[in-house]
């Protein structure tokens, strides 16, 4: 479940260094039945950027659910 506390922690991360964390957030947030999933979408030949990998590290630290969806068409 996505909590207020989690949102506050994500904002704290962003504010800790705006230069590093102003970009790189996933493209989508999917919600269903009180659950959520942050989704980074990558097309053919696209790869994760350093700022996206940095955010994924913070998501792991905070227990935020995320995935990378690779689209091949």
Backbone as a chain_set.jsonl record, in Angstrom:
{"seq": "XXXXXXXXXXXXXXXXXXXXXXXXXXXXXXXXXXXXXXXXXXXXXXXXXXXXXXXXXXXXXXXXXXXXXXXXX", "coords": {"N": [[0.85, -1.181, 0.0], [0.544, 2.214, -0.791], [1.788, 4.725, 1.117], [1.296, 7.771, 3.004], [3.595, 8.393, 4.415], [5.567, 7.184, 2.817], [5.398, 8.751, 0.495], [6.216, 11.225, 1.554], [8.855, 10.542, 2.229], [9.924, 10.056, -0.341], [9.766, 12.629, -1.431], [11.522, 13.924, 0.295], [13.906, 12.699, -0.487], [14.132, 13.732, -3.103], [14.387, 16.477, -2.522], [16.768, 16.454, -1.165], [18.878, 16.613, -2.922], [18.475, 18.355, -5.516], [19.692, 18.571, -8.003], [20.611, 15.992, -8.577], [18.266, 14.445, -8.312], [16.127, 15.553, -9.714], [15.27, 14.566, -12.094], [14.467, 11.399, -13.696], [12.519, 9.89, -12.47], [10.172, 7.16, -12.587], [8.098, 6.436, -15.501], [5.374, 5.813, -15.216], [2.733, 5.304, -12.787], [1.055, 2.672, -11.557], [-2.062, 1.851, -10.214], [-4.015, -0.364, -8.253], [-6.595, -1.805, -6.47], [-5.744, -0.707, -3.978], [-3.047, -1.166, -4.094], [0.164, -0.43, -5.586], [2.419, 0.288, -8.32], [5.395, 1.444, -9.544], [6.462, 2.228, -12.76], [8.959, 2.029, -15.13], [9.313, 2.654, -18.494], [10.835, 1.238, -21.279], [11.914, 1.504, -24.58], [12.782, -0.129, -27.734], [16.245, -0.587, -27.925], [16.673, 1.299, -25.982], [18.027, 2.271, -22.803], [18.505, 2.051, -19.233], [19.122, 5.086, -17.57], [21.661, 6.827, -15.65], [20.451, 8.499, -13.697], [17.964, 7.3, -13.416], [18.62, 4.777, -12.439], [19.677, 5.584, -10.026], [17.343, 6.527, -8.721], [15.984, 4.073, -8.557], [17.537, 2.738, -6.7], [16.893, 4.224, -4.425], [14.157, 3.648, -4.279], [14.296, 0.903, -3.687], [15.54, 1.041, -1.168], [13.538, 2.311, 0.304], [11.469, 0.54, 0.105], [9.686, 0.717, -2.005], [7.587, -0.375, -4.565], [8.592, -1.284, -7.804], [9.201, -1.548, -11.365], [10.823, -2.37, -14.495], [9.625, -1.995, -17.685], [10.035, -3.46, -20.708], [9.527, -2.592, -23.972], [9.061, -3.985, -27.089], [8.145, -3.251, -29.58]], "CA": [[0.0, 0.0, 0.0], [1.289, 3.468, -0.867], [1.442, 5.497, 2.305], [1.698, 9.175, 3.112], [4.987, 8.381, 4.866], [6.4, 6.879, 1.656], [5.409, 9.947, -0.346], [7.069, 12.206, 2.236], [10.245, 10.095, 2.086], [10.334, 10.291, -1.731], [9.972, 14.074, -1.583], [12.768, 14.232, 1.009], [15.002, 12.279, -1.365], [14.227, 14.712, -4.18], [14.87, 17.749, -1.986], [18.121, 16.3, -0.63], [19.802, 17.06, -3.969], [17.639, 18.555, -6.706], [20.484, 18.343, -9.21], [20.651, 14.553, -8.833], [16.977, 13.769, -8.256], [15.021, 16.265, -10.379], [14.842, 13.738, -13.224], [14.702, 9.972, -13.535], [11.382, 9.173, -11.887], [9.531, 6.285, -13.573], [7.109, 7.023, -16.401], [3.992, 5.518, -14.826], [2.385, 4.696, -11.501], [-0.164, 1.876, -11.732], [-2.775, 1.596, -8.959], [-5.119, -1.325, -8.313], [-7.001, -2.392, -5.189], [-4.918, -0.2, -2.888], [-1.64, -1.463, -4.358], [0.743, 0.44, -6.603], [3.659, -0.141, -8.941], [6.04, 2.454, -10.377], [6.905, 1.53, -13.968], [9.811, 2.713, -16.101], [9.098, 2.028, -19.796], [11.981, 1.354, -22.176], [11.674, 1.036, -25.934], [13.888, -0.834, -28.381], [17.531, 0.099, -27.899], [16.738, 2.238, -24.859], [18.598, 1.669, -21.599], [18.355, 2.859, -18.024], [20.083, 6.164, -17.382], [22.197, 6.887, -14.289], [19.484, 9.1, -12.777], [16.907, 6.309, -13.181], [19.217, 3.765, -11.56], [19.768, 6.231, -8.713], [16.003, 6.471, -8.133], [15.663, 2.681, -8.232], [18.206, 2.462, -5.431], [16.082, 4.834, -3.361], [12.925, 2.856, -4.178], [14.633, -0.322, -2.947], [15.796, 1.415, 0.226], [12.273, 2.692, 0.939], [10.47, -0.513, -0.068], [8.717, 1.126, -3.027], [7.486, -1.369, -5.637], [8.853, -0.727, -9.131], [9.711, -2.481, -12.368], [11.154, -1.817, -15.803], [8.879, -2.679, -18.744], [10.709, -3.333, -21.995], [8.604, -2.675, -25.101], [9.876, -4.343, -28.251], [7.494, -2.873, -30.836]], "C": [[0.895, 1.243, 0.0], [0.853, 4.362, 0.276], [1.905, 6.949, 2.185], [3.169, 9.256, 3.492], [5.935, 8.121, 3.688], [6.505, 8.083, 0.731], [6.314, 11.017, 0.251], [8.542, 11.82, 2.072], [10.757, 10.306, 0.662], [10.594, 11.774, -1.986], [11.25, 14.5, -0.87], [13.983, 13.851, 0.171], [15.208, 13.321, -2.452], [14.84, 16.02, -3.678], [16.29, 17.659, -1.439], [19.177, 16.745, -1.635], [19.017, 17.177, -5.277], [18.402, 18.318, -8.002], [20.484, 16.859, -9.578], [19.276, 13.927, -9.014], [15.829, 14.496, -8.95], [14.494, 15.499, -11.589], [15.05, 12.265, -12.88], [13.587, 9.192, -12.877], [10.747, 8.297, -12.969], [8.415, 6.988, -14.345], [5.679, 6.903, -15.896], [3.903, 5.09, -13.366], [1.06, 3.983, -11.726], [-0.761, 1.587, -10.357], [-3.87, 0.567, -9.198], [-5.354, -1.893, -6.916], [-6.087, -1.977, -4.035], [-3.433, -0.49, -3.033], [-1.138, -0.529, -5.459], [2.014, -0.178, -7.152], [4.176, 1.007, -9.802], [6.662, 1.709, -11.555], [7.749, 2.459, -14.837], [9.674, 1.957, -17.414], [10.306, 2.303, -20.689], [11.635, 0.752, -23.528], [12.884, 0.321, -26.495], [15.168, 0.005, -28.373], [17.706, 1.083, -26.764], [17.333, 1.529, -23.653], [18.384, 2.604, -20.42], [19.479, 3.882, -17.935], [20.541, 6.179, -15.924], [21.183, 7.446, -13.298], [18.339, 8.137, -12.47], [17.401, 5.201, -12.25], [19.336, 4.312, -10.145], [18.416, 6.181, -8.0], [15.637, 5.047, -7.743], [16.336, 2.251, -6.931], [17.428, 3.025, -4.256], [14.769, 4.083, -3.183], [13.185, 1.573, -3.39], [14.818, -0.021, -1.467], [14.501, 1.686, 0.98], [11.185, 1.622, 0.808], [9.366, -0.16, -1.049], [8.744, 0.099, -4.161], [7.701, -0.7, -6.994], [9.279, -1.843, -10.073], [10.101, -1.697, -13.611], [10.41, -2.656, -16.833], [9.585, -2.407, -20.068], [9.702, -3.591, -23.111], [9.442, -2.968, -26.339], [9.197, -4.058, -29.582], [7.254, -1.392, -30.858]], "O": [[1.891, 1.296, 0.721], [-0.322, 4.713, 0.386], [2.775, 7.29, 1.383], [3.907, 10.086, 2.961], [6.981, 8.761, 3.577], [7.589, 8.397, 0.239], [7.091, 11.646, -0.467], [9.381, 12.68, 1.805], [11.91, 10.696, 0.476], [11.543, 12.127, -2.686], [11.985, 15.348, -1.375], [14.968, 14.587, 0.123], [16.336, 13.749, -2.696], [15.707, 16.598, -4.333], [16.949, 18.685, -1.266], [20.251, 17.203, -1.246], [18.913, 16.218, -6.042], [17.81, 17.903, -8.999], [20.371, 16.508, -10.752], [19.126, 12.979, -9.786], [14.672, 14.103, -8.796], [13.386, 15.763, -12.055], [15.719, 11.93, -11.903], [13.68, 7.973, -12.734], [10.78, 8.654, -14.147], [7.867, 7.996, -13.9], [4.862, 7.796, -16.124], [4.865, 4.584, -12.789], [0.056, 4.618, -12.048], [-0.062, 1.137, -9.449], [-4.568, 0.613, -10.212], [-4.435, -2.394, -6.269], [-5.704, -2.809, -3.212], [-2.641, -0.097, -2.176], [-1.931, 0.084, -6.174], [2.612, -1.057, -6.531], [3.47, 1.487, -10.69], [7.312, 0.68, -11.371], [7.304, 3.539, -15.227], [9.893, 0.746, -17.453], [10.741, 3.445, -20.837], [11.127, -0.367, -23.613], [13.898, 0.178, -25.813], [15.159, 1.17, -28.77], [18.787, 1.648, -26.599], [17.164, 0.319, -23.495], [18.117, 3.793, -20.591], [20.642, 3.571, -18.195], [19.878, 5.606, -15.06], [21.059, 6.936, -12.184], [17.798, 8.162, -11.365], [16.666, 4.749, -11.372], [19.119, 3.585, -9.175], [18.344, 5.836, -6.821], [15.034, 4.838, -6.69], [15.763, 1.488, -6.154], [17.314, 2.382, -3.213], [14.313, 3.898, -2.054], [12.39, 1.198, -2.528], [14.31, -0.747, -0.613], [14.375, 1.335, 2.153], [10.092, 1.788, 1.349], [8.249, -0.666, -0.949], [9.815, -0.251, -4.657], [7.077, 0.316, -7.302], [9.663, -2.931, -9.645], [9.76, -0.524, -13.762], [10.542, -3.88, -16.857], [9.712, -1.258, -20.49], [9.102, -4.663, -23.188], [10.422, -2.273, -26.605], [9.63, -4.572, -30.613], [6.714, -0.869, -31.833]]}, "num_chains": 1, "name": "protein.A"}
